């Protein structure tokens, strides 16, 4: 093989190498596990990958040349345009978490967005590279969990049973409305209190001893009676059922169900005296 032929073969091999590399990177772009598009400084889509076009239900040619804002929920377009201009101007913004795009069939899709501004040698913005991840399922799960929390919170508030959650020191972390009512406080007032605040001096040492030993893993009564002190200073009789709360293997506090047994105690005392 003479020299010109060798050079020609080398050129062909280099061309094939670059062709394979181009095909490789094109496949990475088109079939990335996240949506990608590029925009000019007017927000016009200059390219879009297959992942994004499939995600939104369009053909690529239906998206390229269109404004990206045409695909955003109408109620969010003004804010999206404002953020776009701020990013081009170099302002650092937090990542968008609740951006909603509209699919071709009209259904909504939540996406998490990451934008990278492309700049020229003078530092002027010349385009935007955007990646997006579909978080619709996560948003639905979040909404379901929030609804479930509200539903069970409502059941707890209406159950008629006083409920307390405290920490290792006995500080109140959560009380429901019934718990506050028993002691004559508001829920907000009770958030600043602790176990000794509502236990009669005669029983404070015993109740706190149970609390501390329970959180040390020792065996103490889970259900017992004690005397309490209301906000107005009057004494009430209470029955409590307590269990430890864990975070992993650590004991972090207790959950207690409380019943006001004052009337029962008065009745028992009256029967003894009769």
Secondary structure, DSSP 4 states (H G I P E B T S, - for coil): --HHHHHHHHHHHHHHHHHHHHHHHHHHHHT-SSEEEEE-TTSBEEEE-HHHHHHHT--HHHHTTSBGGGGB-GGGHHHHHHHHHHHHTT---PPPSSEEEE-TTS-EEEEEEEEEEEE-TTS-EEEEEEEEEE-HHHHHHHHHHHHHHHHHHHHHHHSS-EEEEEETT-BEEEE-HHHHHHHT--HHHHTT-BHHHHB-HHHHHHHHHHHHHHHTT----SEEEEEEE-TTS-EEEEEEEEEEEEETTEEEEEEEEEEE-HHHHHHHHHHHH-
